[in-house]
Amino acid sequence: MRLFTASLATESNSFSPIPTTRRDFEECVYFRPGEHPDRATHSTAPLFVARQRAAQEGFALIEGSCFWAEPSSPVRQPDWESMRDEILDQLAAALPVDGVLLGLHGAMLAQACDDCEGDLVERVRALVGPKTVIGVEFDPHCHLTEKRVRNADVIILFKEYPHTDFALRAEELVTLVTRTIRGEIRPTMSLYDCRMDDLFPTSREPGRSFVGRMQSFEGKKGVLSVSLAHGFTQGDVPDQGTRVLVVTDDAKAEGDALAVQLGEEVREKRGTWRPPALGLDEAIDAAYAAAEGPVVVADPSDNAGGGAASDNTNVLRRLLERGCGDAAIGPFWDPLAVAICHGAGIGARLDLRFGGKASRTSGEPVDATVEVIGLVEDGWQSFGTAKVSYGDAAGIRIATSGGSVEVALISHRTQALGTEFFTDVGIELATKRYIGVKSTNHFFAAFAPIAARVLYCDGGGPSSLDSTKYPYRKITRPMWPHDPLPEGRLLV
């Protein structure tokens, strides 16, 4: 048995002010064939798992290139084509193969392509022919298009949000692909369009129970896998929205019925999946009124993981205006401010301007006298079994009438995932009353265990969770919440 594997992934925000080029991928994650480290990452887990399984089971694995860039605007078209074609050329050189394993995100856009992953999978199919088994792992924040489902044999999405299960789902993908090659199963996919947009954190109900419900069907009556595609709100594409995917062992009618059943359950609970978003002062009041701390307050509107700059200053400015103390907030993406702090050194006091740089939605820069309390070079934070770079970083302390606010500044744009971007730069979290994180839900696995309470606020950044605020041009209407809920539809 011969398998080829590669990865090409990012999450494209149609409204992000930050350009995306091949250089952004190469500076973030670019592993050439044979260079992938001996650990799984968010989008390369199929390669890592297949490498382990090849050693155990004795099949041949040909590794292709792996790319990942932090979410921002659609990728420059020539750069997307160069990365796509690099992988396709590697696959062509590896032929013949029995199977192809792709680690993709699923919400990648290019300047002239609204379905990058569909284009890639279609071109892979054209190269390998109809008999080669194509398996793909997607992030649930994907646009699950018909083109992808019709050209692949097996598609599996992460079930958890935060995405702590990417390696587990890769194990399932490799198992189903190898079983298909051996003739043990005949995967058949059913895709149901819920015709809605919502947010589905699995760290709370009803999302927590729905994961268990999906898993309860797997391994029974021919059901091989069940996935919920959350969709990506900030992607303006015709196939945006929530979809249910069921993979059965040659049981299309049963798969169709289950996809419709689960899709209708998702539709019935629309509007209840996401946590409530508080206003800035409402969130601050609630945090300081809590019987004990720390209270973690997430601001999804400035989430770098959704394509925002992570330099919006609205929440910080309000904390300072109110004289709040025992507070920490971050990460703020500001390479220049980080460099200035590194030049000044730990213990230095200086007048520093930071934040508020990338666009009008970043707010006004903060000018403050700060104390440098910690520095780190080439810092990394944890995300499940993966490690994610936040680059050089600095911790600064700003005195207030109520004590101080401490800020984590980073040079590599990323969202709050692990706690390291705070603790590595001298910001102790256990003593804080208020911990502000720029993230939508990926922070939860690391921060919930140390939090007395977790709240969400809308900081007025560029990546609002309220989809009615975006000037869409391409999404397929009608779609809830933009319109009254239309009938759901079986697409595949």
N, C-alpha and C positions, 0 to 999 in steps of 0.2 A: 504494500500500500504506500502511495506517495501523496503527501499533502503539501500544499503551498499556503503560506499565511503572511498577512501584512496588515497594516493599520493606517488609517488616514482619518483624522477627526478634529473637529472644532464645533462650536455652537455659535451660529451666526445671528447677530441681532441686526435686523434690517434698519434700525434707527440709531445704532451706535455711531458716535462721532470718531471712533478710533479705527484707522485703516488696518487691514489684515493682508500681509504679504507672506511670501515663502520664508523670508527672513524671520518673521515672527514664529513660524513653526520651528525653524532650525535653532533659534535661540531658546526655545521652550523644550520640545522633545523632537529629536531627529535621530533615530537609530537606523543606521545602514544595516544591510544583511550581516548577521553575526554579531552585531554590537549591542543587542538588547540585553539589559542587565538581568540577573537571576532573581527577578521579582516581578510580580504583576503590577501593572499600572491601570488606570481607569479604562483606557480604550485598547490596551494591548494584551489584556488577559487571555484571549484565545491563543495568541502566540506562546505566552508563558506556559499555559496549561498543556498545549500541544507538545511543547518541547519536553515537558516532564513525561507525558504519556508516550511519546515516541521512544524515550529511553527505556520505559517500562515494557512497552508492548512490541517494540522492534520495527515500527514502521518508519519510513523515510520522511523527514520534514525539511522542506525548503523554506527558509525564512527570507521574506522581503523587507522592504523599508517600512518604518513606522514614523508617523508624523502626528503631532498634537500642538495646537496653539490655544492660548487663552481666548475665551469668547470675545468677539468684537464684531466689526462690520463684515459684510460679505467679502470673500477672498478675491483679490485681484485676479482677473480671469486667466492671464498667462501663467500665473503662479499655481493656480488650481490645476490647470492642464499639465503643467510640468510635473507636479507631484503625482497626479493620477497616472500619467504616462510612464513615470518611473516604475510604479508598481506593475502596470500592465506589461511593460517590457521585461521585467523580472519574471512575471508569470509565463510569458511567451517562451522565455529561455528555459523554464523549468518543465515545460510540457514533454510528455504527457503526464497528467496528474489525475488521481482518483477523486481528490477533494480539494476545495479551497475554503479557508477559514479567514474571515475578515473581521477585524475589530474596528467598528465605526461608531460615530456618535449618533448621527441621524438628523441633525439640524444644521448641517453645513450648507451654506449658500456661496455661490460665486457671483461675480458681477453680471454674468450672462447665463447663469444656470440656477434654477430654483430647486433642483433635486440632484445635488452632487452625488449622493450615495446611490440613488437610482441609476444615474448615468454610469457610475463605476461598476455596479453589479451587472447592469445590462452589457457593458463591454467585456466584463469577465465571462459572462455566459457566451457571448459571441466567440471568444477565444477558445474556451474549453469544450464547447458543444453541449448537447442536451443530456448526456449521461453522467458527466462529472457532477459530483454533489457539492453545492455551494451552501455554506453555513455562515450566518452573520449574527454578531452580537451588537445590539444597539442600546444606547442610553434611553430610558423611558421618555426623556424630553426630546423626542424625535418627531419628525413628520413622516408617519408610516404610510408611504405612498403605495399605490397599486403596482407601479413599475418594480419596486423592490420585491414585493411579495410574489409577483408572477415570475421573476427571474431567479429567485433564490429557492432552495429546497427546504431549508430550516432557518427560521429567525427566532432569536430569543432576546428578550429585553431584561435589564435589571428589574427586579421587583421592588427594591427598597429605595426610598427617598428620605434621608440621605443615602447615597449609593454605596452602601457598605458590602454589597453582595456581588460585585462585578466578577470576582474570581469564581464564586460558586456557580454563577450563570454560565461562565465560560466552560466550566467542567461539564455542565449539562449539554452545552453546544457541541463540544468535542465528542462526547458520548453519542449523541444522536447522529452526528455526521459519520462517525466510524461505524455505527450500527447500520446506517443506511448503505454505506459502501459494502458492507458484508452481506447485505441482503436480508437483514433481520427485520427491518421495518421499512415502510413506505410513507414518509411524511407527507401530509396534505394540510394546507393552511386555509383558514377561514378568517376573514377580516371584516369587522363591523365598525361603521362610522357612527359615533355617538352624536355628531354634529353639534358639538359644544366645546367650550374652552374653560378649563378650571385648573386649580392647583391641588395636587394630591400628596401632601406629606404623609409618609407612613409612620411617622413618629407620634401620631395622634389618631383618634377615631374620626371618621370611619375608615380611614386609610389603613390603620393597623390591622383591623379585622379583615379588610378586603384582600390583603396579601395572603392571609391564611385561607380565605375562601378560594382564591385562585389555586393555591397549592393543594387544596382538598380534592380537586378534580384530577390532578395529575397522577398518572399511573393507574387510572381506573377507566374501564370501558374504552380503551384505545386512545385516551387523551395523553399526549406526550408532553405538552407544555401549554401554559396559559400566560399571556402577557397583557398588561395595560400600558398603552402608549399615551402618556399624559399630553403630549404635544408641547410646543415651545411658543409661548405667547408672543415673544418679540420677533418671531420670524414671519414676515409678510409673504406667504406663499399660498397657492390654491389648496394645498393639502394640509393646512394647519388644523389642529384640533385633536380631540381625544378619540382613540380607537382601541378596540379589543381584538387581540390576535389569539387564535386557538390553533395548535398544531396537533393533528391526530395521526394515528397509524392507519392510513387508508380508510378513514371514516368521515367523509366530507359532510354528509347530512348531519351526523352527530356534532361535528365541529361547528357547522353553521348554527345549529340550534343553541349550543352553549355560548357561542360568541354573541348571539342576539340576546340571550338571557342575561348574561353578565353586563352587556352594554346597556340594557334597559335598567339594571340595578344602579349602574353608574349615573345614568341620566336622572333617575328618580331622586338621587341624593345631591343633585347639582346645587352648588352654593353652600354646602355644608362641609365640604372636604377641607377647606383652608381655614387657618386660624384667623381671628379678627385682627385687623390692623388698627392700632391706636394712633391718635395724633401725637405730635412731639411732646407737648406739655402733659397730655394724658398719660403717656408712657412714663415720663419722668416722675409724675406724681405717684403713679402706681408703684414704681420701683422703690421710691423712698418711703412710701407708706407701708411697705411689706414688713411683716413682723421680724424677718431676718433676711440676710443677703447671702451671697450676691444674687441679684436679679439680672438675668441676661436679656437684653433687648436687641432683637435683630432688626436691621433695616434692609429689607429686600430691594428697595428702590435704588440702592447704590452697590448692588451685588456685581462684582467683577465676573462671577460665574454666569451672569446673564448678559454680559456685554457692556456693563457700566464701567466707568473709569475707576471707581472706588476712591474718588477724591472729593466727594460732596461734603460740604462743611456744615450743613444745616443743623444736624443733631448736636455736633460739638459746640457750635456757636450758642445754641440754646442752653446747653449745660453750663457754659462759661457765663452767659448773661444772667443766669439764675444763681450763680455762685455755688454750684453743686460741688460736693467733695466726695472723697472715696470712690472716684469714678475712673473707669478705663474705657478706651474706645479705639477701634481699629479694624482692619488695617487700612491706613491711608497710603495710597500710591503716590509717592512724590520722590523720585530719584534725586532731584537736586537738593531737596531738604535733607535727605539721608546723607548725601555727600558732604554737605555743610556740617552736619553733626559729627560725622566721622573725622572731618578735619579739626573740629573743635575739641573732641575727646570727651570721655566720661568725666562728669563733674563740672563741665563748663556751663556757664550761664551766658546766654546770648539772645539777641532779638532775632526771631526767626519768622519768616513768612512761609506758610505751607498750605497745601490744599487749594481747591478752587481754581484749577488750571485748565482742565481738558475742554470744557464747553460751558455754555451758559447754565446748563443743568448741574454744574459742579458747585454752584454757589460762589460766595465771595471768599477770597483767600483769608486765612487767619493770620493776624500779626500779633505776636505775643512774646513776652520774655519767658524763655524756657530754660530748664535745667536738663542736660543730657544725662540720663540715668542708666543707659545701657546701649551697647553696640554689638552687632554681629555681622560677620562676613559670610556670604553664601549660605543663608539660612534655609531650613527646610521644615515643613509642617507635615503632620501625619494625616492621612485620609484612608481609614481602614488599613489595609496592608500596604498601601502606596505611600510614597513620599512626594510632596509637591514643593517646589522651590518658591521662596518669597524673596530671594536675593539678599543683598546687603540691607540692613535694617537698623533703626535707631528707636530707642524709647526716650520720650521727653515728658517732663512734668511741668504743668502750668499751675501756678498758685491761684487759688480762688478765695473768696470770703468764707467759704465753707470747708476749705482744706486744699484739695488739688484734684486736677484731672490729668491722667496720664494717657499718652497717645503713642500708638505703635505706627511708625512710618516704615514703609517697605519700598524697595526699588524694582521688584519684579511684580507686576500687577497680578493679583490673585485674590480670591475671597477668603473669608475666615473658614478654615477647615479644622485644624488642630489648634491647641492652645499655645503652641511654641512661638508664634510670632509675637505674643505678649511676653511669655516667661523668659525667652531667650534674650530679651532686651531689658530685663530688670523690672518688669511689671508683674507684681504679685497679685493674683486674682482672689485668693481666699478672703482677703480683708476688704474687698470692694463691696459697695452697695449697688453700684450700677456698672454693668459691663455691656458696652455697645459693640455689636459685631456687624460688619457689612457682609451679609449673606442672606439667602432665602431660607434654606433648611439644612445645607450640608454641615453647618456648624454644630448641629444638634447632638450628634453622636459623641463629640468631644466635650461640649459645654454643658449639656443637660446634667451629667453626673455631678458637676460642681455647683449647679444652680439651685437656689431655693425656689425659683420660679422662672419660666421663660415667657417673654412677651414679644410682640411684633409691633413695629411702628412704620408709618410711611414718612420717610424723611424728605420727600420731595425730590428725590434723585431721578435720573433718566430712565430707570428700568422698573417702572411701576408694575405691580401685579394686576392692576385694574386695566384689563384689555380694552375697555371702552375709551381709554385715553389716547390710543395710538391711531395715527392717520393711515389706516390700511388702504391699499389699492388692489391687492390680489386675492385676499382670502375669499373662499367660496361662501356666499351668502345664500339663504339665511343660515345663521349660526347663533346659538345662545352664548353669551348674554347680549349680543348686539341686536338680536331679534327674538321674538317668541320662539320657544323650542320647536324646531321642525321634526318631522319623523326621522328616526334613525334609518340607516340603510346598510345592507350587506354588500360589500364591494368586491370581495373575492370569495 
